[in-house]
């Protein structure tokens, strides 16, 4: 059977991998969220730029602009749902990463304690193998 130190080292490696995977998932969720926020900002600028000029314009242009405004508003509305979902996913992945980091810290403490215990046992073995000085007897022999 493997020693407790080897078990704790294996557990520590597992926890490190879990934390790294959680960080990768969180980074992906963050990139998705940033992309959606960039799209939302672009939609807002498009909606702001789509204001009819004061000068007289043909009805076809006004109708096309109104149609585009409706489409942009619908896209913004649907994007709000996606943004909300992406923010929730990012927060969830951040929580998972924090939890994985805590578990990794705990595994690291266990591993350090096992290493310290191994060092203590090794010192005791060395002390036990040391030859003790000869004792003098009480009756002088």
Buried (B, 14 or more C-beta within 10 A) or exposed (E): EEEBBEBBBEBBEEBBEBBEEBBEBBEEBBEBBEEBBEBBEEBEEBBEEEEEEEEEEEEEEEEEBEEEBEEBEEBBEEBEEBBEEBBEBBEEBBEBBEEBBEBBEEBBEBBEEBEEBEEEEEEEEEEEEEEEEEEEEEEEE
